[in-house]
Amino acid sequence: DFSNLFARDLLPAKNGEEPTMQFLLEVVDILTNYVRKSFDRSTKVLDFHHPHQLLEGLEGFNLELSDQPESLEQILVDCRDTLKYGVRTGHPRFFNQLSTGLDIIGLAGEWLTSTANTNMFTYEIAPVFVLMEQLTLKKMREIIGWPNGEGDGLFSPGGAISNMYSVMIARYKYFPEIKTKGMCAAPRLVLFTSENVRTACCLIIAQLIQLKTQHHYSIMKAGAALGFGKENVILLSTDERGRVIPADLEAKVIAAKQKGYVPLFVNATAGTTVYGAFDPINDIANICEKYNMWLHVDGAWGGSLLMSRKHRHKLSGIERANSVTWNPHKMMGVPLQCSAILVREKGILQGCNSMCAGYLFQPDKQYDVTYDTGDKAIQCGRHVDIFKFWLMWKAKGTVGFQQHIDKCLDLSEYLYKKIKNREGYEMVFQGEPQHTNVCFWYIPPSLRNIPDGEEKREQLHKVAPKIKAMMMESGTTMVGYQPQGDKVNFFRMVISNHAATTSDIDFLIDEIERLGHD
Ligand code: ABU
């Protein structure tokens, strides 16, 4: 009976051991029940409610904070309700995000991490985790193909931050004085990444469509946040599959130099967010070498394909990059968050970011203080993201990750083949997807006989959001949609969940047709 027990009765309270164990067993029961149901296809992916419904205290679930403590019984109810009204991202029919799945070993790793509750900044307080991070990053660098896995790296709070690190260290490499003097010490520096697809379209559609980028918006964000300015992030033309056209890069580098600007950094994306496109890294590397620019590969989504003998050729040339972003929390199914920034040059992260805080990084400690990795980071406190990943790698082996990645790509091929000639479907780009991204329109029967033109486009633009809203209301599955450039809203299917099977792909298609049939 937890109704008369409160947090103050748990450890470290006197006689707190027994209630603590009972309380934690109850919590484990809630969590294991949730895990079991997440893999049960008869369970909904979500129980959707509008924000105002949740804020109004639906079925007694009160989000407001109170002055007085709640009983442990109520705390357990809060735990159950939190999971009840959340989204089961591990459900085999959750396809909405690049990061999906519920890996049991990863989950165990996350539980252990929270229990240890330490900080990654010094070896002093995280000796085992710091070593695990070093060894895992070295292994990742070996897989990239850097000699002997030499170099540097860190786990950071997500791909956008990893990409931001790459811009910072590129700037430090070429203009180290900026660290002290600021941007006024440098000429006008420009960065390059793939384009905004801006194609003329009719006024109504233009108002409806948000202009979207092939590259992840994080390079633009880094440009703004680090003081380059958005105008100095130059966007590169892409082909119909979303891949950068190298000749356009070279032309824009030359044009920038003619204006007196200094081309500093090129981002090549390995696995774009929407199309899953892989930029031609070798061609881009040739241009970077010719014009002495930093080459970063944003492999947040596609970097994991390096683990697959069958698919790693899509990143051919990555070993020529100066830095790489690689998010195991996406395609490798590691619980969020787990994103690595990997750098070919050893010591540059430290040089770029160190502030030598004397209260953390004392040089006269009794151990080798190069293991105090915290001063390489832009944050101070740093979560232990490594353990769950390390544990999963131990449990699966490299071969297990390879099988996972190959299976997800096989499933996306199954989907592509199933719908490419199916009545009522149109592919957004022609040819087999490079990654698991399958982008398509579903055309309801009522639109099939309307001739192509603005009226049809306007109608089609409304289809995916409407079907998605019905999916969420019924809770059966979730898949993303977006417009891109002159293309009206289309579905983007992505597969990274190890629980998904062909039956779930079949289910998704049946569901789209059931909900979209008019
Ligand atoms: N970092 C991009 C994530 C986008 C997505 O999950 O769809």
Residues whose N, C-alpha, C, O or C-beta is under 5 A from the ligand:
A	BS01	ABU	N96 Q97 L98 S99
